[in-house]
């Protein structure tokens, strides 16, 4: 029994100290986020809430006194583990400050019509982190995929929260058996009401205004935490239990241990990523301009914006010789997502290249190659002429070799920015080498 006790205590300590490796922020990234050198906790998350999935079924009316229909009874199956993500947030925690950036669900990622709310279903949490890194140019180490019902459990554990409802909110969904009915003004919401509050989207601006409701509820929950002082009350076990029951995550007990001392004093900053509505291949969606995003992040975090390198005005030929099908298309989509115009990229497949990925450049475009060599940490090679492809004459050729997957640009948008001068007593982060893909 004594041996079992020792082993159990040792194993508990092992898991309490285990954590996902955190990306060391570069100098420019710390300046953008306004992270002080003495910050004790720095963690970056993507938080995504799943849609409610409603299957096919039928409904019959429920009659009240006088024969008036007062509700509907539906046999349609429902699940809180929907395919798409209803809510996506980038959350940066620096000591006592949690900054939330709400990401519109109709945001296009890559060069096509793929929306960010469908990335989780196709590529999982790692794919969602990678896609959001490409949009923001910031590393993301943790994910939390939650059922929207978690709002109900947490708010109930807190004993309700006070929210100022901005306008009359009424919506009835027969298939889901859902009726949302709020009058405007300050009111205390229990868990069920809080869950309905964040699901309502019949606003003038639709999903963008619904994100404001998510932020309102987050502020209300933080206020209640401060009121209760979570470090000294009995709600903590319920909160932790709810977290692990409702959330799919790589967040460890070690990180939770680091964050809990700051929970009662947390200051929340919340904003929505600025986007522009566009049409692609007949589909309506949103895009985020990298320069506008950079300025927005600096203003939101109170940091300093970085200066962009401009993509060179030259046709880039991507020759996929990596031996991994789809790698060339992945590079093309990522480059488009990083601001390279799609019309400047031509893609072709080629025979396997066992050598390193490199950029071939003709003499007139020798200096233009630096944009891509800096982005991928690749070498460059001068050539007299490049092949015409699809009737176009490229000035640069990106040859994807056997190491192409190790040079992926995921999370390396910082290479698009001109580094700031670094004091002699500060060790500079290398801005040009991409980290290994997850």
LUMFI-498266 format. One line per 8 residues: number of its first residue (from 1); their letters; for each residue x, y negated, z of C-alpha. Coordinates in steps of 0.05 Angstrom, whole numbers, plus 5000, padded with zeros to 4 digits. Layout:
NUM = A = X:Y:Z; ...
***
This chain:
1 = XXXXXXXX = 5000:5000:5000; 5057:4953:5016; 5090:4968:4949; 5024:4955:4913; 5016:4888:4949; 5087:4866:4930; 5075:4886:4857; 5008:4849:4855
9 = XXXXXXXX = 5038:4785:4884; 5096:4789:4836; 5050:4799:4776; 5006:4740:4797; 5067:4696:4801; 5089:4720:4732; 5024:4701:4700; 5019:4635:4737
17 = XXXXXXXX = 5086:4615:4707; 5073:4639:4636; 5051:4586:4585; 5049:4576:4510; 5112:4541:4486; 5100:4467:4481; 5128:4427:4423; 5180:4377:4444
25 = XXXXXXXX = 5155:4310:4418; 5203:4272:4374; 5224:4201:4390; 5176:4171:4338; 5118:4215:4363; 5129:4193:4435; 5130:4121:4413; 5065:4131:4374
33 = XXXXXXXX = 5031:4164:4434; 5060:4115:4484; 5090:4173:4525; 5137:4148:4579; 5202:4185:4592; 5180:4202:4663; 5113:4234:4643; 5104:4299:4682
41 = XXXXXXXX = 5049:4331:4641; 5042:4324:4565; 4995:4372:4530; 4958:4369:4464; 4896:4408:4447; 4844:4421:4393; 4777:4432:4426; 4722:4460:4381
49 = XXXXXXXX = 4650:4477:4397; 4614:4531:4358; 4548:4520:4322; 4487:4555:4348; 4474:4612:4298; 4400:4624:4282; 4378:4685:4243; 4316:4697:4202
57 = XXXXXXXX = 4250:4707:4237; 4179:4683:4245; 4144:4636:4293; 4074:4631:4321; 4042:4571:4355; 4029:4565:4429; 3962:4531:4443; 3947:4489:4503
65 = XXXXXXXX = 3880:4464:4532; 3834:4438:4478; 3868:4480:4424; 3927:4432:4414; 3994:4464:4394; 4042:4452:4452; 4100:4495:4428; 4124:4553:4384
73 = XXXXXXXX = 4144:4624:4400; 4199:4649:4353; 4229:4719:4345; 4290:4693:4306; 4355:4719:4337; 4403:4666:4362; 4476:4667:4383; 4521:4615:4414
81 = XXXXXXXX = 4579:4643:4373; 4564:4611:4307; 4609:4612:4246; 4622:4538:4237; 4648:4488:4289; 4596:4438:4310; 4645:4393:4348; 4720:4384:4338
89 = XXXXXXXX = 4763:4341:4384; 4838:4327:4388; 4854:4318:4461; 4920:4291:4487; 4933:4294:4562; 4989:4252:4590; 4988:4256:4666; 4923:4222:4688
97 = XXXXXXXX = 4901:4198:4619; 4862:4243:4571; 4853:4214:4501; 4799:4246:4457; 4797:4236:4382; 4731:4261:4353; 4740:4292:4284; 4680:4289:4236
105 = XXXXXXXX = 4660:4359:4216; 4653:4340:4142; 4727:4320:4136; 4759:4350:4074; 4825:4386:4088; 4874:4401:4032; 4861:4381:3961; 4794:4416:3950
113 = XXXXXXXX = 4725:4414:3980; 4741:4456:4042; 4715:4422:4104; 4748:4425:4172; 4686:4453:4206; 4695:4518:4166; 4769:4528:4180; 4760:4566:4245
121 = XXXXXXXX = 4717:4619:4212; 4767:4632:4156; 4834:4621:4190; 4822:4626:4264; 4847:4579:4319; 4918:4576:4292; 4891:4554:4224; 4848:4500:4257
129 = XXXXXXXX = 4908:4473:4296; 4950:4473:4233; 4896:4436:4192; 4888:4383:4246; 4963:4375:4253; 4965:4359:4178; 4911:4306:4186; 4940:4271:4247
137 = XXXXXXXX = 5015:4283:4239; 5019:4306:4311; 5036:4374:4341; 4982:4415:4375; 5001:4470:4423; 4935:4492:4453; 4866:4509:4429; 4800:4517:4466
145 = XXXXXXXX = 4742:4545:4426; 4679:4539:4467; 4605:4554:4463; 4564:4490:4468; 4526:4523:4525; 4588:4509:4567; 4562:4438:4577; 4502:4467:4612
153 = XXXXXXXX = 4544:4509:4660; 4594:4455:4677; 4542:4401:4688; 4502:4447:4733; 4566:4463:4772; 4576:4388:4781; 4505:4379:4805; 4482:4338:4745
161 = XXXXXXXX = 4512:4276:4712; 4485:4206:4698; 4482:4186:4625; 4455:4123:4591; 4414:4151:4533; 4424:4101:4476; 4357:4108:4440; 4294:4150:4435
169 = XXXXXXXX = 4315:4221:4419; 4262:4271:4396; 4272:4334:4355; 4237:4401:4350; 4269:4463:4319; 4217:4518:4313; 4265:4573:4294; 4311:4559:4352
177 = XXXXXXXX = 4255:4547:4401; 4287:4480:4416; 4253:4414:4435; 4297:4353:4450; 4259:4296:4482; 4294:4237:4516; 4272:4166:4530; 4326:4112:4526
185 = XXXXXXXX = 4360:4087:4588; 4402:4113:4647; 4381:4180:4674; 4410:4241:4709; 4417:4302:4664; 4419:4373:4689; 4456:4427:4650; 4400:4444:4602
193 = XXXXXXXX = 4387:4370:4586; 4462:4357:4576; 4466:4415:4526; 4407:4385:4488; 4437:4315:4491; 4501:4335:4454; 4463:4377:4402; 4418:4321:4379
201 = XXXXXXXX = 4440:4293:4311; 4378:4258:4282; 4415:4191:4286; 4421:4139:4232; 4493:4160:4219; 4481:4233:4233; 4543:4270:4258; 4584:4207:4270
209 = XXXXXXXX = 4533:4182:4320; 4527:4251:4351; 4602:4248:4367; 4586:4186:4408; 4539:4229:4450; 4596:4278:4463; 4640:4221:4486; 4585:4193:4531
217 = XXXXXXXX = 4577:4260:4564; 4652:4267:4573; 4655:4200:4608; 4596:4220:4653; 4629:4286:4672; 4695:4251:4688; 4658:4200:4731; 4624:4257:4770
225 = XXXXXXXX = 4691:4291:4780; 4720:4228:4810; 4658:4220:4854; 4664:4291:4880; 4740:4293:4883; 4747:4361:4852; 4809:4377:4894; 4769:4377:4958
233 = XXXXXXXX = 4700:4406:4941; 4671:4474:4929; 4654:4465:4855; 4724:4485:4832; 4711:4561:4831; 4649:4551:4788; 4687:4506:4740; 4745:4554:4732
241 = XXXXXXXX = 4697:4613:4725; 4657:4577:4671; 4721:4559:4634; 4745:4631:4628; 4676:4659:4613; 4657:4609:4558; 4723:4590:4526; 4769:4626:4477
249 = XXXXXXXX = 4836:4595:4490; 4912:4602:4495; 4913:4555:4555; 4947:4591:4613; 4937:4589:4688; 5005:4554:4691; 4979:4495:4651; 4913:4493:4690
257 = XXXXXXXX = 4955:4491:4753; 4993:4430:4725; 4929:4395:4703; 4885:4405:4765; 4921:4353:4809; 4903:4300:4757; 4831:4321:4746; 4798:4277:4799
265 = XXXXXXXX = 4834:4214:4776; 4831:4226:4701; 4820:4166:4656; 4786:4182:4590; 4798:4145:4526; 4753:4165:4468; 4750:4145:4395; 4729:4174:4328
273 = XXXXXXXX = 4777:4185:4271; 4764:4133:4216; 4745:4165:4150; 4721:4146:4080; 4664:4181:4043; 4684:4211:3976; 4659:4259:3924; 4701:4319:3902
281 = XXXXXXXX = 4678:4367:3849; 4606:4346:3862; 4612:4355:3937; 4603:4297:3986; 4652:4294:4044; 4701:4252:4082; 4776:4239:4077; 4825:4207:4126
289 = XXXXXXXX = 4876:4159:4096; 4944:4174:4127; 4963:4100:4135; 4897:4082:4166; 4902:4143:4212; 4972:4121:4234; 4949:4051:4253; 4887:4079:4288
297 = XXXXXXXX = 4929:4127:4330; 4977:4073:4351; 4919:4028:4372; 4883:4084:4409; 4944:4108:4447; 4976:4040:4457; 5038:4062:4420; 5078:4039:4359
305 = XXXXXXXX = 5059:4060:4289; 5112:4092:4245; 5130:4066:4176; 5112:4110:4116; 5156:4135:4062; 5117:4130:3997; 5109:4193:3955; 5150:4182:3891
313 = XXXXXXXX = 5111:4165:3828; 5135:4226:3790; 5105:4292:3769; 5125:4349:3815; 5128:4420:3788; 5119:4473:3841; 5149:4540:3818; 5126:4594:3865
321 = XXXXXXXX = 5181:4646:3866; 5171:4665:3939; 5144:4734:3926; 5084:4718:3971; 5020:4708:3931; 4985:4642:3946; 5045:4607:3976; 5050:4558:3919
329 = XXXXXXXX = 4976:4539:3924; 4984:4531:3999; 5043:4483:3988; 5003:4444:3937; 4943:4437:3983; 4986:4416:4041; 5022:4363:4000; 4956:4335:3977
337 = XXXXXXXX = 4933:4333:4049; 4997:4295:4066; 4982:4240:4016; 5013:4264:3950; 4963:4251:3894; 4938:4317:3865; 4946:4293:3794; 5022:4289:3805
345 = XXXXXXXX = 5028:4363:3821; 5033:4421:3772; 5035:4493:3798; 5062:4555:3764; 5082:4626:3784; 5152:4653:3771; 5196:4713:3783; 5222:4726:3853
353 = XXXXXXXX = 5278:4679:3876; 5320:4711:3932; 5356:4645:3944; 5335:4585:3986; 5279:4537:3971; 5306:4474:3936; 5286:4413:3895; 5312:4407:3824
361 = XXXXXXXX = 5317:4335:3799; 5336:4302:3734; 5384:4243:3736; 5329:4189:3733; 5294:4221:3792; 5353:4241:3835; 5335:4194:3892; 5261:4212:3887
369 = XXXXXXXX = 5278:4283:3908; 5296:4257:3978; 5222:4252:3996; 5211:4327:3987; 5279:4349:4013; 5266:4309:4076; 5196:4339:4083; 5219:4411:4077
377 = XXXXXXXX = 5290:4408:4102; 5311:4435:4034; 5371:4421:3989; 5370:4389:3921; 5403:4405:3855; 5414:4362:3793; 5392:4389:3726; 5393:4360:3656
385 = XXXXXXXX = 5321:4375:3639; 5259:4410:3667; 5210:4453:3630; 5146:4421:3604; 5086:4455:3636; 5014:4446:3614; 5036:4391:3567; 5068:4350:3623
393 = XXXXXXXX = 5140:4332:3634; 5160:4336:3708; 5215:4296:3739; 5222:4342:3800; 5214:4416:3810; 5203:4448:3878; 5228:4520:3873; 5198:4562:3928
401 = XXXXXXXX = 5248:4617:3946; 5247:4675:3994; 5249:4628:4053; 5188:4586:4030; 5144:4609:4088; 5197:4587:4138; 5197:4516:4109; 5122:4503:4110
409 = XXXXXXXX = 5104:4431:4122; 5052:4447:4176; 5057:4396:4231; 5114:4358:4198; 5078:4296:4176; 5129:4259:4217; 5177:4270:4159; 5134:4222:4119
417 = XXXXXXXX = 5154:4165:4165; 5218:4126:4168; 5252:4141:4234; 5260:4084:4284; 5330:4067:4309; 5348:4111:4368; 5389:4084:4427; 5457:4117:4437
425 = XXXXXXXX = 5435:4146:4504; 5374:4181:4475; 5380:4247:4439; 5344:4239:4372; 5296:4294:4349; 5311:4320:4280; 5255:4292:4236; 5267:4330:4172
433 = XXXXXX = 5265:4404:4189; 5197:4437:4192; 5182:4484:4249; 5166:4556:4234; 5094:4570:4215; 5051:4599:4270
***
